[in-house]
Amino acid sequence: MNPLRDHRAVPEPPRTPLALHHGVPGFQPTALRPAPELAARWGVGEVWLKDETARLGLPSFKIVGALWAVHRLLCTRLRVSPERTSYAELRQRLAGSDLGLLTASAGNWGRAVASAARWLGLRATILVPEATAEPRIHAVRAEGAEVRVVSGNFDVSVARAAELAGERDLLVADASEHPDDPFPGWVSEGYETLFAEIDEKFAASAEGGGDAEPDLVVVPVGAGALAAAAARHYGRTDSGTLLGVEPHEAAGAMASVRAGHIVTVPALTPTPMAGLNCGTPSATAWPALRDGFDAFCAIGDARAEHGMRLLDRAGVAAGACAGSVAGAVDGLLRPDACAGEAASAEAERLGLHGGSSVVLLLTEGVTDPEHHAKAMAGGRLVGEELAGEELAGG
């Protein structure tokens, strides 16, 4: 478990982004889907899937972070109140502007930024690592953005975007190595909407005699903006468990927890969990990850694909980042994935029992159809090594 955990140090989440999101045309809360077959498989009371495979016409949750953060950035630039300015009013104020938005992305964040720019009538330039799947690049271009492929991994793309930023090309990065950079924090604030929606569903369940809050929330961790939002929402008490999931080759949060400070892992190996292939936790997210998460685990591509198949059987077509959370929990709790006694011990360490409620954040839909088809054609995962999949600190 995370030896640095300190719920008293986790700040309270913001509430302001909710009003902006509810004012965006076409905005609707995403579903929190029951998955009784997974609950039975894992020996818990309920499993809920927060389904972010379709949000405002995009196959990812990231649009809610992009909308709020871009809104705050531009309102600050125009010296108007973000709380009192709607997206429609902001678009009117920007009419005729030659401003552009610039960012680095492995796909989903870039597509969200491009979409936000299109709604506001602005240019967008998205830098992607050379290993980015062609369907993801095509989807970003379809939003009207200019896409530049950078030789190197995600961290190289981030550095190149910072070099290109200027007065007319505004850097909108969802991660930063500078703790005082406000933009990644605004992105994270925008993600509070996801957890507020989960709260509403659990409040309704509690009225019917169900749990008032989840016992375990499982979050895929990339650079850390979403994870920081989860930490602010769930990490301020000891009433539940917050588990982060990363790829083996890019487990920067796990490595940082073990070291006691931010460290970088190379993240040089391509993975279908492209949105999680970030070797360095964002400096703005790190305090919340350090203080708010109970544990982290790292998984391989095969287990993420196994998770995709589990989700497909539960009725959700999802990408590898979403599959990672289902695959990780299955690896920790299934007796046929590890020895029965080990599975029981992991359940105990996670605070789970036969009546527990578990929430999985499914952060992306099918953004790489070729890989999704390959994963669906894969066989049952049997006896995959769990080395590196142990809970951090344990």
Backbone hydrogen bonds, N-H to C=O, Kabsch-Sander energy under -0.5 kcal/mol:
donor,donor_aa,acceptor,acceptor_aa,energy
2,N,294,D,-3.7
5,R,2,N,-1.2
6,D,291,D,-1.9
9,A,6,D,-1.8
10,V,7,H,-1.0
18,L,15,R,-1.4
19,A,16,T,-1.1
20,L,16,T,-0.9
21,H,17,P,-2.5
22,H,18,L,-2.4
23,G,19,A,-0.8
23,G,20,L,-1.0
24,V,21,H,-1.5
27,F,24,V,-2.2
33,R,31,A,-0.6
33,R,49,L,-2.7
35,A,47,V,-2.7
38,L,35,A,-0.7
39,A,35,A,-1.9
40,A,36,P,-2.3
41,R,37,E,-1.8
42,W,38,L,-2.2
43,G,39,A,-0.9
44,V,39,A,-2.2
45,G,353,H,-0.5
45,G,356,S,-0.9
46,E,356,S,-2.5
48,W,358,V,-3.2
49,L,33,R,-3.1
50,K,48,W,-0.6
50,K,360,L,-2.6
51,D,31,A,-2.5
51,D,49,L,-1.1
52,E,50,K,-1.1
52,E,362,L,-2.1
55,R,58,L,-3.2
58,L,55,R,-1.7
60,S,58,L,-0.6
61,F,363,T,-1.3
63,I,60,S,-0.6
64,V,61,F,-1.7
65,G,61,F,-0.5
66,A,62,K,-2.4
67,L,63,I,-2.8
68,W,64,V,-1.4
69,A,65,G,-2.4
70,V,66,A,-2.6
71,H,67,L,-1.8
72,R,68,W,-2.5
73,L,69,A,-2.5
74,L,70,V,-2.6
75,C,71,H,-2.5
76,T,72,R,-2.4
77,R,73,L,-2.0
78,L,74,L,-2.2
79,R,75,C,-0.8
79,R,76,T,-0.6
80,V,75,C,-2.5
85,T,81,S,-0.6
86,S,84,R,-0.5
90,L,86,S,-2.2
91,R,87,Y,-2.2
92,Q,88,A,-1.8
93,R,89,E,-2.0
94,L,90,L,-1.5
95,A,91,R,-0.5
95,A,92,Q,-1.0
97,S,94,L,-2.5
100,G,168,R,-2.5
101,L,123,R,-2.3
102,L,170,L,-2.8
103,T,125,T,-2.0
105,S,127,L,-2.7
111,R,107,G,-2.3
112,A,108,N,-2.1
113,V,109,W,-2.6
114,A,110,G,-2.5
115,S,111,R,-2.1
116,A,112,A,-2.5
117,A,113,V,-2.6
118,R,114,A,-2.3
119,W,115,S,-2.3
120,L,116,A,-1.5
121,G,117,A,-0.7
121,G,118,R,-0.9
122,L,117,A,-2.9
123,R,99,L,-1.8
125,T,101,L,-2.8
126,I,146,E,-3.1
127,L,103,T,-2.8
128,V,148,R,-2.5
130,E,150,V,-1.3
130,E,152,G,-1.2
132,T,129,P,-1.9
136,R,133,A,-0.8
137,I,133,A,-1.6
138,H,134,E,-2.8
139,A,135,P,-2.0
140,V,136,R,-1.7
141,R,137,I,-2.3
142,A,138,H,-2.0
143,E,139,A,-0.6
143,E,140,V,-1.2
144,G,141,R,-2.3
145,A,140,V,-1.2
146,E,124,A,-2.7
147,V,145,A,-0.5
148,R,126,I,-2.7
150,V,128,V,-3.2
150,V,148,R,-0.5
152,G,150,V,-0.6
157,S,153,N,-1.8
158,V,154,F,-2.4
159,A,155,D,-2.0
160,R,156,V,-2.2
161,A,157,S,-2.3
162,A,158,V,-1.9
163,E,159,A,-1.5
164,L,160,R,-1.6
165,A,161,A,-1.2
166,G,169,D,-2.6
170,L,100,G,-2.9
170,L,168,R,-0.6
172,V,102,L,-2.9
181,D,178,H,-1.9
185,G,181,D,-0.6
186,W,182,P,-1.8
187,V,183,F,-2.2
188,S,184,P,-2.2
189,E,185,G,-2.2
190,G,186,W,-2.0
191,Y,187,V,-1.1
192,E,189,E,-1.6
193,T,190,G,-1.3
194,L,191,Y,-1.2
195,F,191,Y,-0.8
196,A,192,E,-2.3
197,E,193,T,-2.0
198,I,194,L,-1.7
199,D,195,F,-2.3
200,E,196,A,-1.8
201,K,197,E,-1.6
202,F,198,I,-2.3
203,A,199,D,-2.6
204,A,200,E,-1.9
205,S,201,K,-2.0
206,A,202,F,-2.5
207,E,203,A,-1.5
208,G,204,A,-0.8
208,G,205,S,-0.7
209,G,206,A,-1.6
210,G,205,S,-3.1
215,D,357,S,-2.3
216,L,357,S,-1.7
217,V,241,T,-2.4
218,V,359,V,-2.7
219,V,217,V,-0.5
219,V,243,L,-2.7
221,V,245,V,-3.0
222,G,220,P,-0.5
228,A,224,G,-2.6
229,A,225,A,-1.7
230,A,226,L,-2.4
231,A,227,A,-2.4
232,R,228,A,-2.4
233,H,229,A,-1.8
234,Y,230,A,-3.1
235,G,230,A,-0.5
235,G,231,A,-2.2
237,T,234,Y,-0.7
241,T,215,D,-2.4
243,L,217,V,-2.6
243,L,241,T,-0.5
244,G,295,A,-2.3
245,V,219,V,-2.2
246,E,297,C,-2.2
248,H,299,I,-2.5
250,A,247,P,-1.3
251,A,248,H,-0.9
252,G,250,A,-2.0
252,G,278,C,-0.6
255,A,251,A,-2.2
256,S,252,G,-2.1
257,V,253,A,-2.5
258,R,254,M,-2.1
259,A,255,A,-1.8
260,G,256,S,-2.2
261,H,256,S,-1.0
265,V,279,G,-2.0
267,A,249,E,-1.1
274,A,272,P,-1.8
276,L,273,M,-1.9
277,N,274,A,-1.3
278,C,276,L,-2.2
279,G,277,N,-0.5
282,S,223,A,-3.1
283,A,176,S,-3.3
284,T,176,S,-0.6
285,A,282,S,-0.5
286,W,282,S,-2.2
288,A,285,A,-0.7
289,L,285,A,-2.0
290,R,286,W,-3.2
291,D,287,P,-2.3
292,G,288,A,-2.6
293,F,289,L,-1.5
294,D,242,L,-1.8
295,A,242,L,-1.6
297,C,244,G,-2.3
298,A,388,G,-1.1
299,I,246,E,-2.4
304,A,300,G,-1.6
305,E,301,D,-2.5
306,H,302,A,-2.1
307,G,303,R,-2.2
308,M,304,A,-1.9
309,R,305,E,-1.8
310,L,306,H,-2.0
311,L,307,G,-2.4
312,D,308,M,-2.2
313,R,309,R,-2.1
314,A,310,L,-1.0
315,G,312,D,-1.4
316,V,311,L,-2.7
318,A,316,V,-0.7
319,G,364,E,-1.3
323,G,319,G,-2.4
324,S,320,A,-1.8
325,V,321,C,-0.6
325,V,322,A,-0.9
326,A,322,A,-1.0
327,G,323,G,-2.8
328,A,324,S,-2.3
329,V,325,V,-2.1
330,D,326,A,-2.2
331,G,327,G,-2.1
332,L,328,A,-1.7
333,L,329,V,-2.3
334,R,330,D,-2.1
337,A,334,R,-1.5
338,C,334,R,-1.4
343,A,339,A,-2.5
344,S,340,G,-2.2
345,A,341,E,-2.2
346,E,342,A,-2.4
347,A,343,A,-2.2
348,E,344,S,-2.1
349,R,345,A,-2.4
350,L,346,E,-1.9
351,G,348,E,-1.3
352,L,347,A,-3.1
356,S,353,H,-1.8
358,V,46,E,-2.4
359,V,216,L,-2.8
360,L,48,W,-2.7
361,L,218,V,-2.1
362,L,50,K,-2.3
362,L,360,L,-0.8
363,T,361,L,-1.0
365,G,59,P,-2.5
367,T,365,G,-1.2
372,H,368,D,-2.3
373,A,369,P,-2.5
374,K,370,E,-1.8
375,A,371,H,-2.7
376,M,372,H,-2.5
377,A,373,A,-1.5
378,G,374,K,-0.6
378,G,375,A,-0.9
382,V,380,R,-0.6
383,G,336,D,-0.6
389,E,386,L,-3.0
392,A,296,F,-2.3
394,G,391,L,-2.3
